[in-house]
Amino acid sequence: MLLSLDNVAQRYGVLPSVALRQGNTIDLLVLHTASKYNEWQQTDEYKNNKGHTTKALQRMLEGVKRAENKRQNKSVVG
């Protein structure tokens, strides 16, 4: 609990005593969510995909393939 209190205080730039007196459970929720996001940013999946989800990358790839097929069809016809 003390570590969480210190992290909340550090995030908000206040002394731990102020965070203890004025903080509430939403502060802990924000801290937990932010720390999980920071952990995810350090994973190889995030670094390799530059933050994009696998689904988003797949949609991008499909869009490129469709554009390439259209370009090839125009050059065969024309």
N, C-alpha and C positions, 0 to 999 in steps of 0.2 A: 504493500500500500504506500509506503514512504517513497519508493521509487516512482510510482505513478504520480504521487503528489509533486515530486520534484520535476517530473516531465511536464505536467500540466503547468506548473509555475514557470518553467523555462519557456514553454511554448507561448504563454501569454505575457512573458516578460515581467512577472511580479514575484515577490517573495513567496516562499512556500506558505508562510503564515497567512498571507492575504488569500492565496488560492484555497487554503483550508477553510478560512472564514467565509469566503464569498462563493466558492466553487460549488458545483452540484454534479449530478450524475451525467448530465449532457456533456460536461467537460471531459469526463472519462470516456464517454462514447466517441467524442471527436478525437481524443488522443488515441484510442484503440484503432479507429478507422484510419487515421493518418499514419500510424506506425505500420499497419498492415500494407497500406499503399506504398510506403517507403521501402518496405521489405520486398514487395513485388517488383518495384523498379530496379532492384538489385539482382533479380533473377536473370538467368541466361535467356529465357523466353522473351522477356521484355526487351532486353538489350539487343537480341537478334532481330526482333520484329519492330524495333524502334517505337514500342508502345502500342502498336496495332494488335488487335486480336487476330487469331488464326482465321476466323470467319471473314473479317474485313480484308485480310490479305488475299483470301481465296476469291472474294468478290472482285478485288482489283485485278487479279490474274485473269479471271473470266472476262472482264471488260477488255483487257488488252488482247486476249485471244479473239474476241468478237470483232474488235477493230481491225486486227490483222486479217481475219477472214474476209471482212468487207473490202479491205484494201486489195487483197489478192483477187477477189471476185471482180472488182472493177478493172484490174489490169488484164485479166483473161478476156473479159468482154470487150474492152476498149482497145 
